[in-house]
Amino acid sequence: MDNTNNEEYCHLCHRPASEAGKMIHLPTNICVCNDCLQGTINSMNNMPFNFGNFGFTQAPSQDNARQEETEPEEGTEDTAENKEKKGPTISMINLGDIAGMFPGMGQGVKVKKRDKDKPITPIIDLKDIPAPHKIKEMLDEYVVGQEKAKKIMSVAVYNHYKRVATGTMDDIEIEKSNMLMIGPTGCGKTYLVKTLARILNVPLAIADATSLTEAGYIGDDIESVLTKLLQAADNDVEKAEQGIVFIDEIDKIAKKRNTNHRDVSGESVQQGMLKLLEGAEIEVPVGANSKNAMVPMVTIDTQNILFICGGAFPDLEEVIKERLNKESSMGFKADLKDKYDEDDNLLLQVKVEDVRKYGMIPEFLGRMPVLFALEALSEDMLAKILTEPKNAILKQYRKLLELDEVDLQFDDDAVRQIAKKAKEKEVGARALRAIIEEFMLDIMYEIPKDDNIGRVIITGDYIENKGAPTIVMRNIPRIEQA
């Protein structure tokens, strides 16, 4: 490069900046003109290449290796004037190969695309779809309480996959049964959806609405939820098009009140999700959260994807109270304004108008025809969660100590005290694990030291820090509890 006149030259076509225009600077002081860079991007041949000092050096392909290099004719010099006549000499680079060398770019992933001319093959046969009461029975094995919520979800999912399996019913197109579930934190929203997807054996993607922003801003694009679903379906587009998408924390994209700036993570995200929820062909980046030139795209039809949205909707109770107080009559028989202050299950009286006033736009709610709320967990429900489900927390600890040949038991008073402490924390079932971890720490640490320990009984006094657990040695006969 001739720098005698301090002018920059293109590394590929060797034209000066006065002819080629403004230069683009690459690592190791390499300059490339706009024409060469654009031509390189547009070239998508399959030539392998190497990186040389962070610059691109084309490696010879098999076809080029067999060809002899052509020498310039005698008497002709490869001067700048001749180069200008020839035009830019662009080294073709396959950006698909470049993307494949960087993790997360989506290249190197084999995507099984859907044949548009071929009819959709349902992942669940019509005869194999469990009836709603069967789905609820299977949910009962894992989820305690929430009878109404389980019943609503069972019917909605059953109707949805009948719709996917048949497509039409007497030439009548069946609409989707997208769901919006509302419930306090720790009441089992995500766990319900996970259990449902496991029962039906369909792809499930769980996304978080807190990271979603309007296209063009920092954060995840709305299409990123479909990218997760495609990954859950092993990159099989047809399988992904019949899966379930659960969008948690949906209340975080509610329309912001009294805001003077652009609401890029609120109302605009709801508007961007409309076509996604209703059913449309969406271009989805493979292996990345946002669209760019380095990421391959695949088209997914969301017509048969079941969307379930969930959120805690804090302070929604105040909106419901306001509506209920307005509905109460006036005079001596009127309801007191503080009548609903102690009602833990006030969310069960939610209506569409309450969620709309909270900040969800009408167009979004119109695409969520199934709206229901979950109950807040009482002490009795928390106690059942500890012991009754198939994978209950206490059963997990029993299994852990069985591997040490130790029998772990919890008396009824201990279970009640754990549930009481969890209720006081007001974070739902999530508090149970934290409480058990705290008082089981010493037991899990000390028991492996002594091989003579045969049984450990956790009592209510131990949970309240008033006593110690009952330890029975192996040489003492086991006494069955009444």
Summary of the structure (lengths in Angstrom):
residues: 482
radius of gyration: 31.8
end to end distance: 93.2
largest distance: 113.2
contacts: 1352
relative contact order: 0.09
helix: 40%
strand: 15%
